[in-house]
Amino acid sequence: MNRVFLIFSAALATCAAFGMAACRSASGAGAAQAIPSARAAAAQRGDIAHVLTLAGQFQPYQVVDVHPKVSGYMKRINVDIGDSVQQGATLATLEVPELKAQVEQTAFELKQSQEETTRAQHEIGSAEALHAALHAACERLKEAAATRPGLIAQQELDDAQAKDLSSQAQVDAAKAAMAAAEQRAEAARSDNERVQALENYTNVVAPISGVVVWRYADTGALIQGGTNSNDTTLPIVRLSQSTLLRLRVPVPENDVQYVRIGDTLDVRVDAIGRSFAGKIVRFTRNVNFETRTMETEVDIDNKDLSITPGMYANTLLQLASARNVVTIPVEALVLDAHDQPTVYVLDRNNRVHIRPVTVGLEGTKLAEIKAGLTAGDRVLAGGQEKYQEGEVVNPMLTSSPASETVHETGGTIDMKAEESQPGGGTN
């Protein structure tokens, strides 16, 4: 009986021990479940950048249609399509027979007017000499009459004075004739220079250095002179300044605010397998009403003529960037009742504190924090509405990148895709 009682007592003690242990386990589990878990991320230092990918097209820096100043027959044309010419080089020579006769005539008239001027100068000299002699004689008679009254007859004095005045008038007339001769000489000189300039225009020269992209005339053709900008006559050649190109890029309306003169643009020309950097030098400051884009230009040095005008290029433009700044996931940002950005920050005891922050540049995954956080702070990154100020949570720290580059696109050129389309590719 004692053995049975001992066995029964031991069994009861074992059961009691297991029961107490089970109760303690249940109590601990309940306490652990009372602290909610929360997804958290650490604020880090990194970079945020927005870049825009665009398709651009190369254009000549200048395109000039070369017209002759005068009409005539094409005597000789020195260039053809594809030729490179330097500024001032003779492109063509016209034959205008009537101009030669006009040059000779105006040269004769100029020489004749110069001779008239010389003759007028001699006449002035002669008139002045005669006037000097007559004036001196008149003065002597007046002096003698004043010294010895009655010695010189009054009639003689009047005649001497009249001759003096007449000679003065002849001097004035000679000077007037001289002025008229000089005016005629100047007119003849101007006319001669005008006709001579027209004759010089029979040699058509290149106004710029460039490449002949088209030729409109051949030897023997009658060429009409271009007299004004509304003239519809054909030019002799078209010149393209291709050693310096304009890369024109249409920037979308939403990104116009980021465009600045001097900004760097990464350029890739797939047609020739070439990449390089350029700088924005000008933009229209005007958004096209139909395309909602603003034309932006980059000047490209093309002295080797490796890039042909009309080629496409893919470009990469950095719109905005923030370097070495505090970044957090965008999910960590919450707007308060006043639409101000806030974050839920955890202290050392994993207690939640709602803190206002100043947000800078935002990407799709990260946001820049200008004020309110420092690198290393832990913030809740989702489900913030479930937590209250001062609440203790069990943080589940997730890793996130510190930097982000946001790629936007305004269209690119896929040369391979174009070649695969019907009609694409080369023969």
PyMOL commands that set and color helices and strands:
alter all, ss='L'
color gray80, all
select helices_A, chain A and resi 2-33+97-147+154-200+253-258+330-332+384-386+415-420
alter helices_A, ss='H'
color red, helices_A
select strands_A, chain A and resi 37-42+44-66+72-77+84-85+90-95+203-205+210-215+222-223+237-252+264-269+274-283+293-301+312-329+334-335+341-346+352-356+358-362+366-371+378-380+394-397+404-409
alter strands_A, ss='S'
color yellow, strands_A
deselect
rebuild
show_as cartoon
